[in-house]
Structure formats: C-alpha cells, structure tokens
Amino acid sequence: MQTISPEIIFRGNDAWKEALPQITKLTKRPLILGRSFHTNNLRNKIHKDLTDHNLYVNSANLEFDCCLEDLSRIKNIIQRNKCDSIIAAGGGKVLDAGKYLADFFSLPCITVPLSASTCAGWTALSNIYTINGQFIKDVTLRSCPKILVFDHTFIQTAPTRTLASGIADALAKWYESSLTSSKMEDGLVQQAIQISRVLRDQLLIDGEKACKTQAAKGISWQNTIEACGLTAGLIGGIGGEKCRTAAAHALHNAITQIISTPKFLHGEIVGVGILFQLKLEELKNNNKLAHQSRKQLLVLMKELNLPTTISELGINVFENNNLDKIAEFTIRDDSEIHFLPFEINQKDIVEVITNLEKQEIIIK
C-alpha cells in the first residue's frame, strides 16, 4: 500500500476560506492543535471561523515537541471532549502530532501549515521525539491527511528563517533520493527522483530571492513555499521511503541526541546533514561531482544564513564525547544511512565530521 497524497488540497491566498465548507461537512467537534505563542492569532481566527459555523471547537497546545508525554495528555482531551477530527495548525512538530493523534483514534486529520518549514502537512509520517527534542523514531501512518489547507496568507506571517529551513529540508529530497534510488527500476520512484531534480533547480534559482524579498510575496516566494510545503511531500508519496531520507536525515536524527541551546529547526540541521552526505560521497564513493555540489550548496546556504557546520548548531563535537555519540546514533542498525549504495562504518562518520568541522571551505 502506498499513501501518496492528502485527499483534498486547498492552496492560495483564500485557501482557508475555500476549505471551510468542506471542513464543516467533515466535522462537528474538532480539536485545534497548536503550539507557538506567535501563531495564536491565526489559531484564534481558525477557532472563530469554525465556531461561527456552529461547530463545537476545542483547543490544545503542545508543550514540547511531538513527544509521547504531550501525545498522552492530548489523547485525554480528545476523549473527554468526544472530538471527531483533528485540525493541526502550526509547524512540523504540530502537524506530526496532529496526524499521529488522528491516526490513533481513526479520526480525519486536517493539516493547516503555518510556515513552509517542512512538508509535514502532506505526508503519512510522524516523527516522535523525547520531551527534550531528541529523535526517537518515525511512525508510518495509515493515510495522509484528509484535507491539507495551504493558505499563503497564513504562511506569510512566518519568520523568514522558517522558509530558509524549509528550503534546506526540501533540497534534501534530491540529494538523498538521487543517491539511494537512482538505479531502482520502479517507474514511480524514477519519476519521483526527476521531480526532486526539478524541485532542487527551482529552489537554487528562486530560494534566495524568495527569502530576501519575502515582503513582496512575488512569484518566486509563492513557488518556493509550495515547493517546500507541497512538492517535497509529493516526492515522498510517489517515491516511498527511499525517496525520503538517507545520510542527511540520519545525521539530523543523531545531532538531536545532543541537547544544545538555542534549539535549531529541523531543516537547519538537515542542511548540515546534506553537506555531510556530499562529503561522504566524495571521500567514500570517489564522487568528484559531490565536491562541486557541496560548493554550490554552500553558496546558497550562506546567503540564507543557514548553519553549515555542527559547531554552528551550538554543538562542539570535540568535547563531551559528542563526536562518538553522533557517529554511534548515525550508524545504528535502523538508521536511514544504510540506504546508501556503499558501505559505511562509524570510523567513516567520525572522519568525515572531523574533516568538515576543522576544514575551512573557500567558495570561489
């Protein structure tokens, strides 16, 4: 079975307004799930609009990331109020939590991304973290969301940093899937890889402009937010697991094991993971193009003020045994890094990270 896409997608400046009639047919007692104080006004608007349509609306907020403690607490709220749907309005952790809870109770899920930081509003997948934000596992869900509402006016309110993070996360679709799945004979997988190539090209062309001229909300911005929030999800839906993750996400999951302050966004860590994967290809797979790809990507990442090393994520890998901890988690048995088409061991990971952290890369 393949879960490719949400059943219904609304997108554009009036997406929420257009979605309301469909939502009110689907639910009478929704739970609005959110998190950030900065998105309170948007969630209040969603709450008011639903109440004005005579729905009995409950609300709940995550206190942490998508963790078992939060999920358990909100399960009680859902049961106590007899909610018949979950409306997840927020960033990736909120969307993942909403999808997970809807799947657990067999309720319809409506995702309303409030930034373009991930494609979590699209996918049938939830990442579970500890209360401190350490990655535990990903959970495959039975279906994608029932309705995805990608309202551009909602996305406009998000900080530029979230879009830069989304660009890095979406770029990983090409760098990971083209490496893990390019020799597979499955036609849908090959089509997904080609979509990811077009996605990469579009982000390399429009990404910087989209972030730096965000106030204008022009065509570059529109194409970029939809590339990050929609197309990236489609690639994972069509291509399946191997078009989702490899070394870049494996390193992300390992880095989250080291508690750092301040906390960084998912895509910001994944961006560092892409650079790690390209260096791995260069050293272990003798891929000369990987070096050029890394230099090209570094230019964009620096323009977007994205971290390019683990040290820029607030972690010194050369203290507290951090390097070995990261390497051990990256290479664990169920890690995505084993999708790579060449053998990799813990020593290789230590060598590559050490190389990247110590090496000053000059972009010409």
Residue pairs with C-beta under 8 A, 6 or more apart in sequence:
2 237
2 240
3 124
3 141
3 142
3 143
3 144
3 237
4 144
4 234
4 237
4 238
5 122
5 144
5 233
5 234
5 237
6 111
6 121
6 122
6 144
6 145
6 146
6 147
6 148
7 144
7 145
7 146
7 147
8 19
8 22
8 146
8 147
8 148
9 147
9 148
9 150
9 230
10 16
10 18
10 19
10 22
10 147
10 148
10 149
10 150
10 151
11 150
11 151
11 152
11 226
11 230
12 18
12 150
12 151
12 152
13 151
13 152
13 153
14 151
14 153
15 149
15 150
15 151
15 152
16 46
16 49
16 112
16 149
16 151
16 153
16 154
19 110
19 147
19 149
20 49
20 50
20 53
22 147
23 30
23 50
23 87
23 110
23 147
24 50
24 53
24 55
26 85
26 108
26 110
26 146
26 147
27 55
27 84
27 85
27 87
27 108
27 110
28 55
28 56
28 84
29 55
29 56
29 57
29 58
29 81
29 82
29 83
29 84
29 85
30 50
30 55
30 57
30 58
30 83
30 84
30 85
30 86
30 87
30 110
31 57
31 58
31 59
31 60
31 74
31 77
31 78
31 81
31 83
31 85
31 86
31 87
32 43
32 46
32 47
32 50
32 57
32 58
32 59
32 60
32 87
32 89
33 59
33 60
33 61
33 62
33 74
33 86
33 87
33 88
33 89
33 90
33 94
33 97
33 98
33 101
34 40
34 43
34 59
34 60
34 61
34 62
34 88
34 89
34 90
34 94
35 61
35 62
35 90
35 91
35 93
35 94
36 90
36 91
36 114
39 89
39 90
39 114
39 157
42 89
42 114
42 154
42 157
43 59
43 89
43 90
46 87
46 89
46 112
47 57
47 59
50 57
50 87
51 57
58 77
58 81
58 83
60 74
60 77
62 70
62 74
62 90
62 93
62 94
62 97
63 69
63 70
63 73
64 70
64 129
64 131
64 132
64 133
65 93
65 129
65 130
65 131
65 133
66 93
66 94
66 96
66 97
66 100
66 126
66 127
66 128
66 129
67 128
67 129
67 130
67 131
68 128
69 131
70 97
70 131
71 97
71 100
71 101
74 97
74 101
75 101
75 104
75 105
77 83
78 86
78 101
78 105
78 107
83 107
84 107
84 108
85 102
85 107
85 108
85 109
85 110
85 146
86 98
86 99
86 101
86 102
86 105
86 107
86 108
86 109
86 110
87 98
87 110
87 112
88 94
88 95
88 97
88 98
88 99
88 109
88 110
88 111
88 112
88 121
89 112
89 114
90 112
90 113
90 114
91 113
91 114
91 115
91 117
91 118
91 120
91 162
92 117
92 118
92 120
92 127
92 266
93 127
93 129
95 111
95 113
95 118
95 120
95 121
96 120
96 125
96 126
96 127
96 128
97 126
98 109
98 111
99 109
99 111
99 120
99 123
99 124
99 125
99 126
99 141
99 145
100 126
100 128
100 139
100 141
101 107
102 108
102 109
102 145
103 109
103 126
103 141
103 142
103 143
108 146
108 147
109 145
109 146
109 147
110 145
110 146
110 147
110 148
110 149
111 120
111 121
111 122
111 145
111 147
111 148
111 149
112 121
112 149
112 151
112 154
113 120
113 121
113 148
113 150
113 154
113 155
113 229
114 154
114 155
114 157
114 158
115 155
115 158
115 159
115 162
115 163
115 166
116 155
116 158
116 162
116 163
116 166
116 224
116 225
116 226
116 228
116 229
117 158
117 162
117 163
117 165
117 166
117 169
117 228
117 265
117 266
117 267
118 165
118 166
118 169
118 228
118 229
118 232
118 266
118 267
119 169
119 170
119 228
119 229
119 230
119 231
119 232
119 233
119 236
120 233
121 145
121 148
121 150
121 229
121 233
122 144
122 145
122 148
122 229
122 230
122 232
122 233
122 234
122 236
122 237
123 144
123 233
123 236
123 237
124 140
124 141
124 142
124 143
124 144
124 237
125 138
125 139
125 140
125 141
125 236
125 244
126 138
126 139
126 141
127 135
127 137
127 138
127 139
128 135
128 136
128 137
128 138
128 139
129 135
129 136
129 256
130 136
132 259
133 256
133 259
133 263
134 256
134 257
134 259
135 252
135 253
135 256
135 257
144 237
148 230
150 226
150 229
150 230
152 217
152 222
152 225
155 225
155 229
156 214
156 217
160 211
160 214
161 265
161 305
162 265
163 210
163 211
163 214
163 224
163 225
163 228
164 207
164 211
164 267
164 268
164 304
164 305
164 306
165 265
165 266
165 267
165 268
165 271
165 306
166 225
166 228
166 229
166 267
167 203
167 207
167 210
167 211
167 224
167 228
167 267
167 300
167 304
168 267
168 268
168 270
168 271
168 274
168 301
168 304
168 306
169 228
169 232
169 266
169 267
169 270
169 271
170 199
170 203
170 227
170 228
170 231
170 232
170 267
171 199
171 200
171 203
171 271
171 274
171 297
172 245
172 248
172 249
172 270
172 271
172 273
172 274
173 196
173 199
173 200
173 232
173 235
173 236
173 243
173 244
174 193
174 196
174 197
174 199
174 200
175 200
175 246
175 248
175 274
175 277
175 278
175 293
176 243
176 244
176 245
176 246
176 247
176 248
176 249
176 277
176 339
177 192
177 193
177 196
177 235
177 239
177 242
177 243
177 244
177 246
178 193
178 196
178 197
179 246
179 247
179 277
179 281
179 340
179 341
180 242
180 243
180 246
180 339
180 340
180 341
181 189
181 190
181 192
181 193
181 239
181 242
181 243
182 193
183 341
184 190
184 242
188 238
188 239
188 240
189 238
189 239
189 240
189 242
189 243
191 238
191 239
192 235
192 236
192 238
192 239
192 240
192 243
193 239
193 243
195 231
195 234
195 235
195 238
196 235
196 239
196 243
199 227
199 231
199 232
199 235
202 223
202 224
202 227
203 224
203 227
203 228
203 300
204 296
204 300
206 220
206 223
206 224
206 227
207 224
207 300
207 304
208 300
208 303
208 304
209 218
209 220
209 221
210 220
210 221
210 223
210 224
210 225
211 224
211 304
212 303
213 220
213 221
214 221
235 243
236 243
236 244
242 339
245 336
245 339
246 277
246 336
246 337
246 339
246 340
247 273
247 276
247 277
247 280
247 330
247 336
247 337
247 340
247 344
248 270
248 273
248 274
248 276
248 277
249 270
249 273
249 336
250 273
250 330
250 335
250 336
250 337
251 269
251 272
251 273
251 276
251 277
251 326
251 330
251 337
252 266
252 269
252 270
252 272
252 273
253 329
253 330
253 335
253 336
254 325
254 326
254 327
254 328
254 329
254 330
255 269
255 272
255 273
255 310
255 313
255 315
255 326
256 269
257 325
257 326
257 329
258 315
258 322
258 325
258 326
260 313
260 314
260 315
261 314
262 314
264 307
264 313
264 314
268 306
268 307
268 313
269 307
269 313
271 301
271 306
271 307
271 308
272 307
272 308
272 309
272 310
272 312
272 313
274 297
275 294
275 297
275 298
275 301
275 308
275 356
276 352
276 353
276 356
278 290
278 291
278 293
278 294
278 297
279 290
279 294
279 352
279 355
279 356
280 340
280 344
280 348
280 349
280 352
281 287
281 290
282 288
282 290
282 291
282 294
283 348
283 351
283 352
283 355
284 342
284 344
284 348
284 352
285 341
285 342
294 361
295 361
295 363
295 364
298 308
298 361
298 363
299 363
301 307
301 308
302 308
302 363
307 313
309 356
309 357
310 317
310 326
310 353
310 356
310 357
311 317
311 357
315 322
316 322
317 323
317 326
317 353
317 354
317 357
318 357
323 350
323 353
323 354
324 346
324 350
326 349
326 353
327 346
327 349
327 350
327 353
328 346
329 335
330 337
330 346
330 349
331 337
331 344
331 345
331 346
331 349
337 344
338 344
